[in-house]
Amino acid sequence: MDDELENIKKKKLLELQQQQMLSQGMAEEEAHQKEFEEQKKAVLRRILTTEARERLGRIKVARPEVAENIENQLIMLAQSGRLKNKINDEQLRELLSKLIPKKRDIRIKRRGL
């Protein structure tokens, strides 16, 4: 009976240790992700005007995957040295018009009743 109780205690202790290690790993991952996002924001502040950042923020609310794609492209351009000046709102709109396809006007034809 004592051996069985001891085995249960060991098993429970091992489970708790594994959970603790998992939660520590997740906390570290969250910290890395947060640091990455902060660095990304800093770069975007450096390469975008206030108006362009606001527009990108609105896009991020409506279409997060599109905004993420645009942010990554802008950061790559900045890192490669291809951006000489800050991107203003007009330039960002031009970029968006090239990246986001226009919605097609779909009309449904009704059959004669």
KEFI-498239 format. One line per field, with one value per atom (N, C-alpha, C, O): z, y, x; atom name. Coordinates in pm, whole numbers, padded with zeros to 5 digits. Layout:
BEGIN
z (Z,...);
y (Y,...);
x (X,...);
a (CA,...);
END
This chain:
BEGIN
z (00000,00000,00000,-00071,00081,00087,-00046,-00088,-00113,-00243,-00346,-00428,-00342,-00435,-00411,-00505,-00286,-00250,-00292,-00343,-00270,-00309,-00462,-00509,-00538,-00684,-00731,-00825,-00666,-00702,-00674,-00754,-00561,-00525,-00627,-00670,-00665,-00762,-00897,-00962,-00938,-01066,-01065,-01161,-00955,-00944,-00943,-01007,-00873,-00869,-01008,-01048,-01081,-01217,-01308,-01388,-01295,-01374,-01343,-01434,-01215,-01176,-01232,-01278,-01227,-01281,-01432,-01483,-01502,-01646,-01679,-01774,-01601,-01623,-01599,-01673,-01495,-01464,-01575,-01615,-01627,-01737,-01861,-01932,-01887,-02003,-01990,-02086,-01871,-01852,-01859,-01906,-01813,-01824,-01971,-02013,-02047,-02190,-02262,-02351,-02224,-02286,-02247,-02330,-02123,-02078,-02153,-02191,-02174,-02250,-02394,-02451,-02453,-02591,-02601,-02695,-02504,-02503,-02490,-02555,-02407,-02389,-02519,-02557,-02588,-02717,-02819,-02894,-02821,-02916,-02887,-02979,-02760,-02721,-02761,-02812,-02738,-02775,-02926,-02973,-03002,-03147,-03193,-03281,-03134,-03172,-03139,-03216,-03027,-02989,-03089,-03128,-03130,-03229,-03361,-03428,-03398,-03522,-03517,-03614,-03405,-03389,-03399,-03459,-03341,-03345,-03489,-03528,-03565,-03705,-03783,-03863,-03761,-03833,-03796,-03882,-03670,-03631,-03705,-03738,-03730,-03798,-03947,-04006,-04008,-04154,-04203,-04322,-04112,-04152,-04084,-03969,-04156,-04093,-03999,-04003,-03917,-03823,-03895,-03853,-04001,-04076,-04137,-04136,-04189,-04249,-04142,-04165,-04025,-03915,-03871,-03842,-03866,-03828,-03928,-03890,-04057,-04161,-04147,-04156,-04126,-04110,-03987,-03988,-03882,-03762,-03791,-03741,-03870,-03906,-03992,-03978,-04080,-04164,-04078,-04102,-03977,-03889,-03816,-03790,-03783,-03716,-03813,-03776,-03936,-04033,-04098,-04115,-04134,-04205,-04151,-04213,-04035,-03969,-04055,-04047,-04137,-04218,-04326,-04360,-04381,-04483,-04418,-04473,-04302,-04232,-04196,-04211,-04151,-04115,-04237,-04228,-04349,-04474,-04514,-04550,-04506,-04543,-04448,-04492,-04318,-04221,-04250,-04249,-04277,-04305,-04431,-04434,-04534,-04657,-04635,-04685,-04559,-04531,-04451,-04477,-04354,-04273,-04358,-04342,-04449,-04536,-04626,-04649,-04677,-04759,-04678,-04728,-04556,-04471,-04439,-04443,-04409,-04374,-04493,-04477,-04612,-04731,-04777,-04869,-04712,-04746,-04865,-04920,-04906,-05024,-04993,-05084,-04864,-04826,-04787,-04695,-04857,-04828,-04734,-04649,-04749,-04668,-04601,-04633,-04507,-04443,-04547,-04637,-04531,-04620,-04564,-04447,-04649,-04604,-04637,-04696,-04599,-04617,-04764,-04799,-04849,-04994,-05051,-05127,-05014,-05063,-05011,-05083,-04886,-04830,-04903,-04931,-04936,-05011,-05148,-05194,-05213,-05343,-05328,-05408,-05225,-05199,-05171,-05220,-05093,-05062,-05186,-05202,-05274,-05395,-05483,-05556,-05475,-05552,-05484,-05552,-05352,-05278,-05254,-05250,-05239,-05212,-05341,-05399,-05386,-05512,-05494,-05387,-05601,-05600,-05592,-05651,-05519,-05513,-05646,-05701,-05695,-05821,-05791,-05690,-05876,-05862,-05917,-06038,-05830,-05872,-05873,-05773,-05985,-05998,-06025,-06102,-05960,-05980,-06075,-06051,-06182,-06280,-06238,-06204,-06243,-06209,-06337,-06441,-06324,-06437,-06439,-06335,-06555,-06566,-06491,-06502,-06416,-06336,-06404,-06350);
y (-00119,00000,00126,00222,00125,00240,00262,00376,00152,00163,00226,00309,00186,00239,00389,00467,00427,00569,00649,00761,00591,00658,00676,00780,00576,00584,00694,00768,00703,00806,00944,01036,00960,01088,01126,01241,01029,01055,01095,01188,01023,01053,01193,01268,01229,01362,01470,01574,01447,01543,01562,01675,01453,01459,01539,01621,01516,01590,01739,01822,01774,01914,01980,02093,01907,01960,01983,02084,01890,01904,02023,02096,02042,02156,02288,02385,02289,02410,02441,02557,02339,02360,02409,02497,02355,02396,02542,02618,02580,02718,02815,02927,02774,02860,02878,02988,02771,02779,02871,02947,02863,02949,03095,03185,03118,03255,03314,03431,03233,03279,03310,03409,03225,03246,03376,03453,03399,03523,03644,03746,03634,03745,03773,03889,03668,03685,03749,03838,03702,03756,03904,03985,03938,04077,04166,04276,04117,04192,04212,04321,04109,04117,04222,04303,04221,04318,04460,04552,04480,04613,04662,04779,04573,04610,04647,04742,04570,04595,04732,04808,04764,04894,05008,05112,04986,05090,05116,05231,05010,05026,05097,05187,05058,05121,05269,05351,05303,05444,05523,05640,05458,05523,05543,05639,05452,05457,05509,05534,05525,05572,05705,05728,05791,05913,05875,05763,05969,05944,05902,05807,05972,05941,05801,05728,05764,05631,05522,05417,05548,05451,05435,05325,05547,05540,05458,05377,05480,05403,05254,05169,05225,05084,05023,04906,05102,05054,05022,04922,05105,05078,04952,04874,04935,04815,04692,04587,04704,04591,04546,04427,04639,04604,04529,04429,04579,04521,04395,04297,04397,04283,04257,04296,04191,04171,04101,04134,04005,03932,04021,04009,04110,04204,04303,04331,04355,04451,04387,04450,04264,04192,04178,04198,04144,04130,04263,04267,04370,04502,04544,04593,04525,04560,04488,04548,04359,04280,04330,04337,04363,04413,04548,04572,04635,04766,04752,04822,04663,04641,04586,04626,04495,04440,04549,04554,04636,04748,04839,04882,04866,04952,04887,04952,04758,04688,04675,04672,04669,04657,04792,04799,04900,05034,05095,05195,05039,05088,05205,05268,05233,05348,05463,05452,05573,05690,05786,05849,05798,05889,05811,05695,05878,05816,05800,05883,05694,05670,05747,05731,05832,05909,05834,05726,05894,05830,05803,05697,05898,05883,05766,05685,05756,05646,05513,05413,05511,05387,05346,05227,05441,05410,05352,05260,05406,05352,05208,05121,05184,05048,04954,04841,05001,04918,04886,04774,04984,04959,04852,04782,04841,04738,04602,04498,04602,04476,04416,04294,04502,04453,04456,04562,04340,04337,04406,04402,04468,04535,04430,04322,04464,04372,04380,04487,04264,04263,04285,04236,04356,04381,04258,04234,04184,04063,04092,04134,04069,04092,03958,03874,03944,03821,03853,03941,03776,03796,03712,03595,03775,03702,03649,03715,03533,03477,03537,03573,03547,03600,03513,03390,03575,03500,03487,03426);
x (00082,00000,00087,00057,00196,00286,00357,00377,00394,00460,00366,00407,00241,00143,00122,00115,00112,00097,00220,00208,00337,00462,00469,00514,00426,00425,00328,00358,00213,00116,00174,00157,00241,00303,00411,00418,00494,00600,00541,00589,00436,00373,00313,00328,00246,00186,00293,00277,00403,00513,00572,00601,00590,00643,00548,00594,00418,00320,00327,00323,00338,00347,00474,00470,00584,00710,00698,00745,00636,00618,00530,00557,00423,00335,00409,00392,00492,00568,00667,00682,00735,00830,00757,00807,00640,00562,00518,00527,00472,00427,00545,00529,00663,00781,00819,00855,00812,00842,00745,00784,00619,00519,00542,00525,00580,00607,00727,00725,00829,00946,00908,00953,00826,00782,00701,00718,00615,00536,00627,00605,00730,00824,00898,00916,00942,01011,00918,00958,00793,00695,00668,00659,00657,00632,00751,00732,00871,00991,00997,01031,00965,00964,00863,00893,00743,00639,00684,00657,00751,00800,00906,00906,00994,01096,01030,01071,00929,00858,00790,00795,00726,00661,00763,00736,00881,00985,01029,01047,01047,01088,00979,01008,00853,00743,00730,00697,00755,00753,00860,00842,00972,01083,01058,01106,00982,00968,00832,00816,00735,00602,00569,00606,00499,00449,00334,00284,00294,00186,00058,-00009,00025,-00097,-00091,-00190,00024,00040,00029,-00030,00086,00075,-00070,-00115,-00143,-00284,-00363,-00447,-00337,-00407,-00374,-00462,-00249,-00208,-00275,-00312,-00289,-00359,-00505,-00557,-00570,-00710,-00721,-00815,-00625,-00625,-00604,-00664,-00519,-00490,-00616,-00633,-00703,-00828,-00920,-00982,-00930,-01022,-00967,-01040,-00839,-00779,-00638,-00540,-00629,-00499,-00394,-00276,-00436,-00338,-00279,-00161,-00360,-00311,-00213,-00106,-00251,-00165,-00031,00074,-00034,00089,00180,00301,00121,00196,00261,00378,00183,00234,00346,00450,00325,00429,00559,00667,00548,00668,00739,00862,00663,00723,00791,00901,00726,00785,00915,01013,00913,01033,01147,01262,01115,01219,01277,01398,01191,01239,01332,01436,01294,01376,01510,01614,01508,01631,01725,01847,01668,01752,01805,01886,01760,01808,01738,01786,01626,01556,01462,01408,01442,01359,01449,01530,01436,01519,01447,01510,01315,01235,01123,01097,01057,00941,00829,00814,00753,00640,00521,00484,00461,00346,00217,00219,00105,-00025,-00055,-00105,-00023,-00048,00031,-00022,00157,00241,00191,00192,00146,00093,-00035,-00055,-00120,-00242,-00208,-00274,-00106,-00064,-00017,-00052,00062,00111,-00006,-00009,-00102,-00218,-00299,-00349,-00313,-00392,-00327,-00395,-00196,-00126,-00134,-00138,-00138,-00136,-00274,-00290,-00373,-00508,-00588,-00610,-00631,-00707,-00842,-00903,-00885,-01015,-01125,-01115,-01230,-01344,-01417,-01440,-01452,-01526,-01674,-01726,-01738,-01880,-01953,-01952,-02014,-02084,-02235,-02293,-02293,-02436,-02504,-02457,-02614,-02692,-02806,-02888,-02806,-02914,-03034,-03022,-03146,-03269,-03333,-03335,-03383,-03457,-03596,-03651,-03649,-03784,-03883,-03882,-03967,-04066,-04198,-04290);
a (N,CA,C,O,N,CA,C,O,N,CA,C,O,N,CA,C,O,N,CA,C,O,N,CA,C,O,N,CA,C,O,N,CA,C,O,N,CA,C,O,N,CA,C,O,N,CA,C,O,N,CA,C,O,N,CA,C,O,N,CA,C,O,N,CA,C,O,N,CA,C,O,N,CA,C,O,N,CA,C,O,N,CA,C,O,N,CA,C,O,N,CA,C,O,N,CA,C,O,N,CA,C,O,N,CA,C,O,N,CA,C,O,N,CA,C,O,N,CA,C,O,N,CA,C,O,N,CA,C,O,N,CA,C,O,N,CA,C,O,N,CA,C,O,N,CA,C,O,N,CA,C,O,N,CA,C,O,N,CA,C,O,N,CA,C,O,N,CA,C,O,N,CA,C,O,N,CA,C,O,N,CA,C,O,N,CA,C,O,N,CA,C,O,N,CA,C,O,N,CA,C,O,N,CA,C,O,N,CA,C,O,N,CA,C,O,N,CA,C,O,N,CA,C,O,N,CA,C,O,N,CA,C,O,N,CA,C,O,N,CA,C,O,N,CA,C,O,N,CA,C,O,N,CA,C,O,N,CA,C,O,N,CA,C,O,N,CA,C,O,N,CA,C,O,N,CA,C,O,N,CA,C,O,N,CA,C,O,N,CA,C,O,N,CA,C,O,N,CA,C,O,N,CA,C,O,N,CA,C,O,N,CA,C,O,N,CA,C,O,N,CA,C,O,N,CA,C,O,N,CA,C,O,N,CA,C,O,N,CA,C,O,N,CA,C,O,N,CA,C,O,N,CA,C,O,N,CA,C,O,N,CA,C,O,N,CA,C,O,N,CA,C,O,N,CA,C,O,N,CA,C,O,N,CA,C,O,N,CA,C,O,N,CA,C,O,N,CA,C,O,N,CA,C,O,N,CA,C,O,N,CA,C,O,N,CA,C,O,N,CA,C,O,N,CA,C,O,N,CA,C,O,N,CA,C,O,N,CA,C,O,N,CA,C,O,N,CA,C,O,N,CA,C,O,N,CA,C,O,N,CA,C,O,N,CA,C,O,N,CA,C,O,N,CA,C,O,N,CA,C,O,N,CA,C,O,N,CA,C,O,N,CA,C,O,N,CA,C,O,N,CA,C,O,N,CA,C,O);
END
